[in-house]
């Protein structure tokens, strides 16, 4: 039985990447999905790409919310709270974009995803 190449790659990444590197990779992917959506806003498959990108970003940030809400999380409390507040902002923005689609509204979420990913990569080195 052959494994789906995407699943094989994802599983390999999980084994090779550290937690921070994996988080940075996932955030980068989320940002890229939104960036591609934004740049191809008038494409015929926009609705499909829109739903994929929004859902993926919501899953990523929901994961962070769950991890950061855990009292056993070793991250400093103030930093956890700041990132949780940021995640609430992102949730609101994604719901706003779903209700009132506009490619420009995606810019802030794209920037946040890429900036946090870059910060995770810097600290991981």
N, CA, C and O atoms as CSV, one atom per row, in Angstrom:
chain,resi,resn,atom,element,x,y,z
A,1,UNK,N,N,0.844,-1.178,0.000
A,1,UNK,CA,C,0.000,0.000,0.000
A,1,UNK,C,C,0.885,1.237,0.000
A,1,UNK,O,O,1.753,1.376,0.862
A,2,UNK,N,N,0.678,2.132,-0.952
A,2,UNK,CA,C,1.492,3.330,-1.064
A,2,UNK,C,C,0.909,4.451,-0.237
A,2,UNK,O,O,-0.305,4.643,-0.185
A,3,UNK,N,N,1.794,5.188,0.408
A,3,UNK,CA,C,1.360,6.311,1.240
A,3,UNK,C,C,1.260,7.566,0.379
A,3,UNK,O,O,2.087,7.783,-0.507
A,4,UNK,N,N,0.276,8.367,0.632
A,4,UNK,CA,C,0.123,9.642,-0.045
A,4,UNK,C,C,1.414,10.443,0.138
A,4,UNK,O,O,1.885,10.579,1.267
A,5,UNK,N,N,2.007,10.984,-0.953
A,5,UNK,CA,C,3.274,11.712,-0.834
A,5,UNK,C,C,3.204,12.902,0.120
A,5,UNK,O,O,4.175,13.183,0.823
A,6,UNK,N,N,2.081,13.599,0.155
A,6,UNK,CA,C,1.945,14.736,1.059
A,6,UNK,C,C,1.983,14.263,2.508
A,6,UNK,O,O,2.652,14.871,3.344
A,7,UNK,N,N,1.267,13.178,2.807
A,7,UNK,CA,C,1.278,12.636,4.168
A,7,UNK,C,C,2.666,12.127,4.544
A,7,UNK,O,O,3.109,12.298,5.680
A,8,UNK,N,N,3.346,11.506,3.592
A,8,UNK,CA,C,4.700,11.016,3.862
A,8,UNK,C,C,5.624,12.179,4.186
A,8,UNK,O,O,6.426,12.103,5.117
A,9,UNK,N,N,5.508,13.254,3.418
A,9,UNK,CA,C,6.346,14.438,3.662
A,9,UNK,C,C,6.017,15.060,5.016
A,9,UNK,O,O,6.917,15.433,5.768
A,10,UNK,N,N,4.746,15.169,5.317
A,10,UNK,CA,C,4.322,15.753,6.589
A,10,UNK,C,C,4.833,14.921,7.755
A,10,UNK,O,O,5.324,15.469,8.742
A,11,UNK,N,N,4.723,13.601,7.649
A,11,UNK,CA,C,5.214,12.731,8.712
A,11,UNK,C,C,6.721,12.850,8.868
A,11,UNK,O,O,7.233,12.849,9.988
A,12,UNK,N,N,7.433,12.953,7.756
A,12,UNK,CA,C,8.875,13.110,7.804
A,12,UNK,C,C,9.232,14.434,8.468
A,12,UNK,O,O,10.157,14.496,9.278
A,13,UNK,N,N,8.508,15.485,8.129
A,13,UNK,CA,C,8.759,16.790,8.741
A,13,UNK,C,C,8.577,16.716,10.248
A,13,UNK,O,O,9.374,17.280,10.998
A,14,UNK,N,N,7.541,16.030,10.695
A,14,UNK,CA,C,7.273,15.914,12.124
A,14,UNK,C,C,8.438,15.238,12.844
A,14,UNK,O,O,8.788,15.599,13.967
A,15,UNK,N,N,9.028,14.252,12.172
A,15,UNK,CA,C,10.128,13.521,12.786
A,15,UNK,C,C,11.412,14.335,12.811
A,15,UNK,O,O,12.208,14.208,13.742
A,16,UNK,N,N,11.626,15.180,11.788
A,16,UNK,CA,C,12.879,15.898,11.627
A,16,UNK,C,C,12.863,17.263,12.318
A,16,UNK,O,O,13.881,17.682,12.869
A,17,UNK,N,N,11.751,17.947,12.298
A,17,UNK,CA,C,11.689,19.313,12.802
A,17,UNK,C,C,11.462,19.352,14.310
A,17,UNK,O,O,10.759,18.510,14.869
A,18,UNK,N,N,12.072,20.345,14.955
A,18,UNK,CA,C,11.805,20.569,16.367
A,18,UNK,C,C,10.431,21.220,16.493
A,18,UNK,O,O,9.824,21.590,15.489
A,19,UNK,N,N,9.943,21.358,17.718
A,19,UNK,CA,C,8.643,21.981,17.943
A,19,UNK,C,C,8.555,23.380,17.363
A,19,UNK,O,O,7.582,23.720,16.690
A,20,UNK,N,N,9.571,24.192,17.623
A,20,UNK,CA,C,9.561,25.571,17.108
A,20,UNK,C,C,9.645,25.603,15.594
A,20,UNK,O,O,8.950,26.383,14.944
A,21,UNK,N,N,10.500,24.751,15.030
A,21,UNK,CA,C,10.629,24.714,13.573
A,21,UNK,C,C,9.329,24.268,12.927
A,21,UNK,O,O,8.934,24.790,11.884
A,22,UNK,N,N,8.665,23.301,13.547
A,22,UNK,CA,C,7.393,22.816,13.024
A,22,UNK,C,C,6.335,23.921,13.098
A,22,UNK,O,O,5.581,24.131,12.148
A,23,UNK,N,N,6.284,24.618,14.225
A,23,UNK,CA,C,5.336,25.730,14.360
A,23,UNK,C,C,5.624,26.799,13.315
A,23,UNK,O,O,4.696,27.329,12.705
A,24,UNK,N,N,6.901,27.125,13.100
A,24,UNK,CA,C,7.275,28.132,12.099
A,24,UNK,C,C,6.860,27.675,10.705
A,24,UNK,O,O,6.365,28.471,9.907
A,25,UNK,N,N,7.062,26.400,10.417
A,25,UNK,CA,C,6.705,25.855,9.113
A,25,UNK,C,C,5.194,25.921,8.879
A,25,UNK,O,O,4.743,26.282,7.792
A,26,UNK,N,N,4.427,25.572,9.900
A,26,UNK,CA,C,2.963,25.592,9.785
A,26,UNK,C,C,2.458,27.026,9.628
A,26,UNK,O,O,1.566,27.284,8.819
A,27,UNK,N,N,3.019,27.954,10.391
A,27,UNK,CA,C,2.618,29.355,10.259
A,27,UNK,C,C,2.982,29.912,8.880
A,27,UNK,O,O,2.217,30.673,8.287
A,28,UNK,N,N,4.144,29.528,8.385
A,28,UNK,CA,C,4.544,29.969,7.044
A,28,UNK,C,C,3.581,29.437,5.992
A,28,UNK,O,O,3.173,30.158,5.082
A,29,UNK,N,N,3.227,28.166,6.130
A,29,UNK,CA,C,2.265,27.572,5.192
A,29,UNK,C,C,0.928,28.313,5.255
A,29,UNK,O,O,0.325,28.609,4.223
A,30,UNK,N,N,0.473,28.608,6.467
A,30,UNK,CA,C,-0.792,29.333,6.631
A,30,UNK,C,C,-0.717,30.708,5.967
A,30,UNK,O,O,-1.649,31.133,5.284
A,31,UNK,N,N,0.401,31.390,6.178
A,31,UNK,CA,C,0.591,32.703,5.555
A,31,UNK,C,C,0.647,32.615,4.039
A,31,UNK,O,O,0.073,33.450,3.340
A,32,UNK,N,N,1.342,31.600,3.533
A,32,UNK,CA,C,1.445,31.430,2.081
A,32,UNK,C,C,0.087,31.128,1.444
A,32,UNK,O,O,-0.218,31.610,0.353
A,33,UNK,N,N,-0.710,30.336,2.127
A,33,UNK,CA,C,-2.049,30.029,1.593
A,33,UNK,C,C,-2.865,31.309,1.463
A,33,UNK,O,O,-3.534,31.523,0.452
A,34,UNK,N,N,-2.812,32.158,2.483
A,34,UNK,CA,C,-3.555,33.423,2.434
A,34,UNK,C,C,-2.968,34.364,1.384
A,34,UNK,O,O,-3.708,35.052,0.680
A,35,UNK,N,N,-1.636,34.392,1.280
A,35,UNK,CA,C,-0.966,35.269,0.316
A,35,UNK,C,C,-1.345,34.858,-1.107
A,35,UNK,O,O,-1.644,35.713,-1.940
A,36,UNK,N,N,-1.334,33.562,-1.388
A,36,UNK,CA,C,-1.722,33.087,-2.716
A,36,UNK,C,C,-3.179,33.403,-3.005
A,36,UNK,O,O,-3.529,33.779,-4.124
A,37,UNK,N,N,-4.018,33.253,-2.010
A,37,UNK,CA,C,-5.433,33.606,-2.159
A,37,UNK,C,C,-5.559,35.091,-2.497
A,37,UNK,O,O,-6.283,35.473,-3.417
A,38,UNK,N,N,-4.850,35.913,-1.744
A,38,UNK,CA,C,-4.906,37.363,-1.940
A,38,UNK,C,C,-4.426,37.750,-3.348
A,38,UNK,O,O,-5.030,38.592,-4.013
A,39,UNK,N,N,-3.336,37.122,-3.782
A,39,UNK,CA,C,-2.759,37.459,-5.090
A,39,UNK,C,C,-3.581,36.925,-6.251
A,39,UNK,O,O,-3.467,37.429,-7.368
A,40,UNK,N,N,-4.404,35.918,-6.009
A,40,UNK,CA,C,-5.231,35.308,-7.065
A,40,UNK,C,C,-6.714,35.456,-6.733
A,40,UNK,O,O,-7.509,34.553,-6.990
A,41,UNK,N,N,-7.070,36.579,-6.173
A,41,UNK,CA,C,-8.417,36.826,-5.672
A,41,UNK,C,C,-9.495,36.615,-6.734
A,41,UNK,O,O,-10.592,36.154,-6.416
A,42,UNK,N,N,-9.197,36.943,-7.981
A,42,UNK,CA,C,-10.210,36.838,-9.035
A,42,UNK,C,C,-10.152,35.528,-9.803
A,42,UNK,O,O,-10.759,35.413,-10.867
A,43,UNK,N,N,-9.440,34.546,-9.290
A,43,UNK,CA,C,-9.353,33.262,-9.994
A,43,UNK,C,C,-10.679,32.508,-9.864
A,43,UNK,O,O,-11.423,32.707,-8.904
A,44,UNK,N,N,-10.965,31.642,-10.840
A,44,UNK,CA,C,-12.242,30.914,-10.821
A,44,UNK,C,C,-12.393,29.964,-9.628
A,44,UNK,O,O,-13.514,29.659,-9.222
A,45,UNK,N,N,-11.290,29.501,-9.073
A,45,UNK,CA,C,-11.384,28.574,-7.938
A,45,UNK,C,C,-11.200,29.280,-6.596
A,45,UNK,O,O,-10.853,28.650,-5.597
A,46,UNK,N,N,-11.436,30.588,-6.582
A,46,UNK,CA,C,-11.224,31.357,-5.365
A,46,UNK,C,C,-12.013,30.817,-4.178
A,46,UNK,O,O,-11.476,30.731,-3.074
A,47,UNK,N,N,-13.249,30.459,-4.378
A,47,UNK,CA,C,-14.092,30.007,-3.264
A,47,UNK,C,C,-13.481,28.783,-2.573
A,47,UNK,O,O,-13.457,28.705,-1.344
A,48,UNK,N,N,-12.997,27.845,-3.362
A,48,UNK,CA,C,-12.367,26.644,-2.801
A,48,UNK,C,C,-11.087,27.008,-2.058
A,48,UNK,O,O,-10.873,26.572,-0.927
A,49,UNK,N,N,-10.238,27.809,-2.697
A,49,UNK,CA,C,-8.968,28.219,-2.075
A,49,UNK,C,C,-9.227,29.073,-0.842
A,49,UNK,O,O,-8.499,28.982,0.147
A,50,UNK,N,N,-10.253,29.893,-0.901
A,50,UNK,CA,C,-10.640,30.758,0.223
A,50,UNK,C,C,-10.970,29.907,1.446
A,50,UNK,O,O,-10.442,30.131,2.535
A,51,UNK,N,N,-11.854,28.926,1.248
A,51,UNK,CA,C,-12.261,28.068,2.366
A,51,UNK,C,C,-11.087,27.256,2.911
A,51,UNK,O,O,-10.949,27.107,4.125
A,52,UNK,N,N,-10.243,26.732,2.023
A,52,UNK,CA,C,-9.069,25.971,2.462
A,52,UNK,C,C,-8.131,26.835,3.309
A,52,UNK,O,O,-7.687,26.418,4.379
A,53,UNK,N,N,-7.838,28.030,2.822
A,53,UNK,CA,C,-6.898,28.917,3.516
A,53,UNK,C,C,-7.459,29.382,4.855
A,53,UNK,O,O,-6.739,29.398,5.854
A,54,UNK,N,N,-8.718,29.756,4.886
A,54,UNK,CA,C,-9.335,30.225,6.132
A,54,UNK,C,C,-9.386,29.087,7.148
A,54,UNK,O,O,-9.008,29.270,8.305
A,55,UNK,N,N,-9.846,27.927,6.723
A,55,UNK,CA,C,-9.948,26.778,7.638
A,55,UNK,C,C,-8.574,26.381,8.176
A,55,UNK,O,O,-8.434,26.093,9.364
A,56,UNK,N,N,-7.565,26.365,7.312
A,56,UNK,CA,C,-6.229,25.988,7.751
A,56,UNK,C,C,-5.726,26.984,8.796
A,56,UNK,O,O,-5.183,26.580,9.824
A,57,UNK,N,N,-5.901,28.266,8.542
A,57,UNK,CA,C,-5.468,29.289,9.495
A,57,UNK,C,C,-6.223,29.169,10.813
A,57,UNK,O,O,-5.631,29.319,11.882
A,58,UNK,N,N,-7.516,28.902,10.746
A,58,UNK,CA,C,-8.286,28.733,11.978
A,58,UNK,C,C,-7.783,27.538,12.782
A,58,UNK,O,O,-7.695,27.607,14.008
A,59,UNK,N,N,-7.454,26.447,12.100
A,59,UNK,CA,C,-6.935,25.262,12.795
A,59,UNK,C,C,-5.598,25.563,13.457
A,59,UNK,O,O,-5.365,25.176,14.602
A,60,UNK,N,N,-4.727,26.249,12.743
A,60,UNK,CA,C,-3.408,26.596,13.288
A,60,UNK,C,C,-3.568,27.423,14.553
A,60,UNK,O,O,-2.968,27.117,15.584
A,61,UNK,N,N,-4.374,28.464,14.474
A,61,UNK,CA,C,-4.521,29.357,15.625
A,61,UNK,C,C,-5.324,28.710,16.745
A,61,UNK,O,O,-5.106,29.031,17.913
A,62,UNK,N,N,-6.240,27.811,16.423
A,62,UNK,CA,C,-6.955,27.065,17.473
A,62,UNK,C,C,-5.992,26.156,18.227
A,62,UNK,O,O,-6.098,26.002,19.443
A,63,UNK,N,N,-5.059,25.560,17.504
A,63,UNK,CA,C,-4.040,24.729,18.152
A,63,UNK,C,C,-3.219,25.576,19.125
A,63,UNK,O,O,-2.984,25.176,20.265
A,64,UNK,N,N,-2.788,26.750,18.663
A,64,UNK,CA,C,-2.016,27.633,19.546
A,64,UNK,C,C,-2.835,28.035,20.767
A,64,UNK,O,O,-2.309,28.081,21.879
A,65,UNK,N,N,-4.111,28.322,20.569
A,65,UNK,CA,C,-4.969,28.696,21.692
A,65,UNK,C,C,-5.037,27.575,22.715
A,65,UNK,O,O,-4.953,27.818,23.919
A,66,UNK,N,N,-5.188,26.355,22.237
A,66,UNK,CA,C,-5.268,25.209,23.151
A,66,UNK,C,C,-3.950,25.034,23.905
A,66,UNK,O,O,-3.949,24.827,25.118
A,67,UNK,N,N,-2.850,25.116,23.199
A,67,UNK,CA,C,-1.537,24.952,23.830
A,67,UNK,C,C,-1.258,26.059,24.841
A,67,UNK,O,O,-0.745,25.801,25.930
A,68,UNK,N,N,-1.595,27.274,24.478
A,68,UNK,CA,C,-1.293,28.413,25.351
A,68,UNK,C,C,-2.244,28.511,26.539
A,68,UNK,O,O,-1.923,29.146,27.543
A,69,UNK,N,N,-3.400,27.892,26.428
A,69,UNK,CA,C,-4.367,27.907,27.536
A,69,UNK,C,C,-4.026,26.871,28.598
A,69,UNK,O,O,-4.569,26.906,29.702
A,70,UNK,N,N,-3.133,25.958,28.266
A,70,UNK,CA,C,-2.733,24.912,29.196
A,70,UNK,C,C,-1.893,25.522,30.323
A,70,UNK,O,O,-0.840,26.100,30.054
A,71,UNK,N,N,-2.338,25.405,31.574
A,71,UNK,CA,C,-1.582,25.986,32.690
A,71,UNK,C,C,-0.176,25.397,32.827
A,71,UNK,O,O,0.697,26.011,33.440
A,72,UNK,N,N,0.042,24.216,32.261
A,72,UNK,CA,C,1.357,23.572,32.317
A,72,UNK,C,C,2.305,24.082,31.228
A,72,UNK,O,O,3.474,23.698,31.199
A,73,UNK,N,N,1.815,24.938,30.341
A,73,UNK,CA,C,2.660,25.472,29.277
A,73,UNK,C,C,3.813,26.251,29.901
A,73,UNK,O,O,3.586,27.127,30.735
A,74,UNK,N,N,5.065,25.938,29.500
A,74,UNK,CA,C,6.230,26.560,30.128
A,74,UNK,C,C,6.504,28.005,29.692
A,74,UNK,O,O,7.362,28.670,30.271
A,75,UNK,N,N,5.788,28.491,28.685
A,75,UNK,CA,C,6.014,29.851,28.202
A,75,UNK,C,C,5.625,30.853,29.293
A,75,UNK,O,O,4.666,30.623,30.030
A,76,UNK,N,N,6.362,31.960,29.399
A,76,UNK,CA,C,6.000,32.981,30.394
A,76,UNK,C,C,4.539,33.436,30.239
A,76,UNK,O,O,4.039,33.601,29.127
A,77,UNK,N,N,3.881,33.630,31.368
A,77,UNK,CA,C,2.444,33.946,31.377
A,77,UNK,C,C,2.111,35.170,30.518
A,77,UNK,O,O,1.139,35.137,29.763
A,78,UNK,N,N,2.880,36.225,30.617
A,78,UNK,CA,C,2.601,37.462,29.869
A,78,UNK,C,C,2.684,37.199,28.360
A,78,UNK,O,O,1.846,37.681,27.598
A,79,UNK,N,N,3.686,36.443,27.936
A,79,UNK,CA,C,3.826,36.127,26.512
A,79,UNK,C,C,2.662,35.264,26.040
A,79,UNK,O,O,2.124,35.483,24.954
A,80,UNK,N,N,2.270,34.280,26.856
A,80,UNK,CA,C,1.100,33.447,26.510
A,80,UNK,C,C,-0.133,34.318,26.337
A,80,UNK,O,O,-0.879,34.160,25.371
A,81,UNK,N,N,-0.349,35.235,27.270
A,81,UNK,CA,C,-1.520,36.117,27.195
A,81,UNK,C,C,-1.479,36.991,25.945
A,81,UNK,O,O,-2.501,37.191,25.289
A,82,UNK,N,N,-0.294,37.512,25.617
A,82,UNK,CA,C,-0.164,38.358,24.430
A,82,UNK,C,C,-0.490,37.578,23.155
A,82,UNK,O,O,-1.182,38.078,22.268
A,83,UNK,N,N,0.021,36.346,23.079
A,83,UNK,CA,C,-0.242,35.539,21.883
A,83,UNK,C,C,-1.710,35.109,21.833
A,83,UNK,O,O,-2.301,35.045,20.755
A,84,UNK,N,N,-2.292,34.819,22.984
A,84,UNK,CA,C,-3.724,34.495,23.009
A,84,UNK,C,C,-4.560,35.686,22.541
A,84,UNK,O,O,-5.512,35.512,21.780
A,85,UNK,N,N,-4.211,36.895,22.989
A,85,UNK,CA,C,-4.924,38.092,22.520
A,85,UNK,C,C,-4.763,38.274,21.017
A,85,UNK,O,O,-5.707,38.659,20.327
A,86,UNK,N,N,-3.566,37.995,20.513
A,86,UNK,CA,C,-3.325,38.069,19.078
A,86,UNK,C,C,-4.184,37.043,18.341
A,86,UNK,O,O,-4.725,37.331,17.273
A,87,UNK,N,N,-4.305,35.860,18.906
A,87,UNK,CA,C,-5.116,34.819,18.270
A,87,UNK,C,C,-6.596,35.211,18.228
A,87,UNK,O,O,-7.303,34.878,17.278
A,88,UNK,N,N,-7.051,35.909,19.248
A,88,UNK,CA,C,-8.445,36.394,19.258
A,88,UNK,C,C,-8.643,37.411,18.134
A,88,UNK,O,O,-9.657,37.395,17.435
A,89,UNK,N,N,-7.661,38.292,17.974
A,89,UNK,CA,C,-7.717,39.266,16.878
A,89,UNK,C,C,-7.783,38.542,15.530
A,89,UNK,O,O,-8.578,38.902,14.661
A,90,UNK,N,N,-6.947,37.529,15.369
A,90,UNK,CA,C,-6.913,36.787,14.101
A,90,UNK,C,C,-8.245,36.084,13.863
A,90,UNK,O,O,-8.762,36.099,12.746
A,91,UNK,N,N,-8.806,35.469,14.904
A,91,UNK,CA,C,-10.130,34.847,14.764
A,91,UNK,C,C,-11.151,35.854,14.254
A,91,UNK,O,O,-11.895,35.580,13.313
A,92,UNK,N,N,-11.175,37.015,14.883
A,92,UNK,CA,C,-12.143,38.050,14.489
A,92,UNK,C,C,-11.923,38.477,13.039
A,92,UNK,O,O,-12.878,38.641,12.281
A,93,UNK,N,N,-10.648,38.656,12.660
A,93,UNK,CA,C,-10.358,39.089,11.295
A,93,UNK,C,C,-10.768,38.018,10.287
A,93,UNK,O,O,-11.324,38.345,9.238
A,94,UNK,N,N,-10.507,36.759,10.583
A,94,UNK,CA,C,-10.881,35.692,9.647
A,94,UNK,C,C,-12.399,35.602,9.500
A,94,UNK,O,O,-12.906,35.399,8.398
A,95,UNK,N,N,-13.123,35.752,10.612
A,95,UNK,CA,C,-14.590,35.756,10.526
A,95,UNK,C,C,-15.082,36.971,9.739
A,95,UNK,O,O,-16.045,36.873,8.978
A,96,UNK,N,N,-14.433,38.093,9.920
A,96,UNK,CA,C,-14.789,39.306,9.175
A,96,UNK,C,C,-14.577,39.089,7.675
A,96,UNK,O,O,-15.414,39.484,6.863
A,97,UNK,N,N,-13.466,38.466,7.314
A,97,UNK,CA,C,-13.184,38.207,5.896
A,97,UNK,C,C,-14.192,37.216,5.324
A,97,UNK,O,O,-14.581,37.327,4.162
A,98,UNK,N,N,-14.616,36.248,6.133
A,98,UNK,CA,C,-15.628,35.302,5.655
A,98,UNK,C,C,-16.956,36.018,5.425
A,98,UNK,O,O,-17.653,35.739,4.449
A,99,UNK,N,N,-17.302,36.927,6.308
A,99,UNK,CA,C,-18.585,37.636,6.189
A,99,UNK,C,C,-18.544,38.699,5.092
A,99,UNK,O,O,-19.517,38.888,4.362
A,100,UNK,N,N,-17.410,39.387,4.984
A,100,UNK,CA,C,-17.254,40.478,4.021
A,100,UNK,C,C,-15.926,40.303,3.284
A,100,UNK,O,O,-14.949,40.986,3.592
A,101,UNK,N,N,-15.892,39.383,2.308
A,101,UNK,CA,C,-14.638,39.063,1.625
A,101,UNK,C,C,-13.966,40.287,0.997
A,101,UNK,O,O,-14.587,41.057,0.265
A,102,UNK,N,N,-12.689,40.438,1.307
A,102,UNK,CA,C,-11.877,41.530,0.774
A,102,UNK,C,C,-10.417,41.106,0.913
A,102,UNK,O,O,-9.960,40.833,2.023
A,103,UNK,N,N,-9.679,41.047,-0.199
A,103,UNK,CA,C,-8.300,40.558,-0.126
A,103,UNK,C,C,-7.392,41.413,0.761
A,103,UNK,O,O,-6.438,40.895,1.342
A,104,UNK,N,N,-7.668,42.682,0.871
A,104,UNK,CA,C,-6.815,43.564,1.684
A,104,UNK,C,C,-6.914,43.238,3.173
A,104,UNK,O,O,-5.969,43.480,3.925
A,105,UNK,N,N,-8.045,42.695,3.598
A,105,UNK,CA,C,-8.221,42.339,5.013
A,105,UNK,C,C,-7.314,41.184,5.427
A,105,UNK,O,O,-7.110,40.950,6.618
A,106,UNK,N,N,-6.771,40.462,4.450
A,106,UNK,CA,C,-5.900,39.325,4.747
A,106,UNK,C,C,-4.476,39.749,5.091
A,106,UNK,O,O,-3.739,38.992,5.723
A,107,UNK,N,N,-4.087,40.949,4.680
A,107,UNK,CA,C,-2.698,41.403,4.832
A,107,UNK,C,C,-2.205,41.299,6.265
A,107,UNK,O,O,-1.101,40.805,6.492
A,108,UNK,N,N,-2.982,41.744,7.229
A,108,UNK,CA,C,-2.527,41.741,8.621
A,108,UNK,C,C,-2.307,40.313,9.132
A,108,UNK,O,O,-1.349,40.063,9.864
A,109,UNK,N,N,-3.179,39.380,8.756
A,109,UNK,CA,C,-3.021,37.988,9.191
A,109,UNK,C,C,-1.790,37.372,8.517
A,109,UNK,O,O,-1.028,36.650,9.161
A,110,UNK,N,N,-1.596,37.652,7.244
A,110,UNK,CA,C,-0.414,37.174,6.521
A,110,UNK,C,C,0.851,37.669,7.220
A,110,UNK,O,O,1.771,36.897,7.487
A,111,UNK,N,N,0.879,38.966,7.510
A,111,UNK,CA,C,2.054,39.564,8.164
A,111,UNK,C,C,2.307,38.949,9.542
A,111,UNK,O,O,3.450,38.655,9.891
A,112,UNK,N,N,1.261,38.760,10.308
A,112,UNK,CA,C,1.412,38.167,11.645
A,112,UNK,C,C,1.966,36.745,11.531
A,112,UNK,O,O,2.898,36.381,12.248
A,113,UNK,N,N,1.391,35.944,10.628
A,113,UNK,CA,C,1.869,34.565,10.449
A,113,UNK,C,C,3.352,34.547,10.091
A,113,UNK,O,O,4.131,33.807,10.693
A,114,UNK,N,N,3.742,35.361,9.109
A,114,UNK,CA,C,5.139,35.375,8.663
A,114,UNK,C,C,6.076,35.924,9.742
A,114,UNK,O,O,7.181,35.410,9.914
A,115,UNK,N,N,5.655,36.948,10.461
A,115,UNK,CA,C,6.511,37.533,11.494
A,115,UNK,C,C,6.723,36.582,12.667
A,115,UNK,O,O,7.835,36.469,13.182
A,116,UNK,N,N,5.676,35.908,13.084
A,116,UNK,CA,C,5.831,34.951,14.188
A,116,UNK,C,C,6.679,33.764,13.728
A,116,UNK,O,O,7.518,33.269,14.482
A,117,UNK,N,N,6.462,33.308,12.497
A,117,UNK,CA,C,7.284,32.212,11.964
A,117,UNK,C,C,8.758,32.616,11.939
A,117,UNK,O,O,9.628,31.825,12.302
A,118,UNK,N,N,9.033,33.838,11.512
A,118,UNK,CA,C,10.423,34.310,11.468
A,118,UNK,C,C,11.011,34.367,12.877
A,118,UNK,O,O,12.170,34.002,13.080
A,119,UNK,N,N,10.225,34.819,13.846
A,119,UNK,CA,C,10.685,34.880,15.220
A,119,UNK,C,C,10.969,33.492,15.778
A,119,UNK,O,O,11.951,33.301,16.495
A,120,UNK,N,N,10.133,32.540,15.459
A,120,UNK,CA,C,10.347,31.165,15.914
A,120,UNK,C,C,11.625,30.580,15.320
A,120,UNK,O,O,12.369,29.863,15.989
A,121,UNK,N,N,11.860,30.900,14.060
A,121,UNK,CA,C,13.076,30.399,13.399
A,121,UNK,C,C,14.321,31.042,13.995
A,121,UNK,O,O,15.338,30.369,14.169
A,122,UNK,N,N,14.260,32.310,14.306
A,122,UNK,CA,C,15.400,33.020,14.888
A,122,UNK,C,C,15.763,32.429,16.225
A,122,UNK,O,O,16.939,32.205,16.512
A,123,UNK,N,N,14.764,32.173,17.049
A,123,UNK,CA,C,14.990,31.634,18.391
A,123,UNK,C,C,15.396,30.177,18.363
A,123,UNK,O,O,16.021,29.679,19.300
A,124,UNK,N,N,15.036,29.487,17.276
A,124,UNK,CA,C,15.342,28.056,17.180
A,124,UNK,C,C,16.810,27.824,16.828
A,124,UNK,O,O,17.325,26.728,17.046
A,125,UNK,N,N,17.478,28.813,16.299
A,125,UNK,CA,C,18.870,28.635,15.875
A,125,UNK,C,C,19.819,28.660,17.025
A,125,UNK,O,O,21.027,28.523,16.832
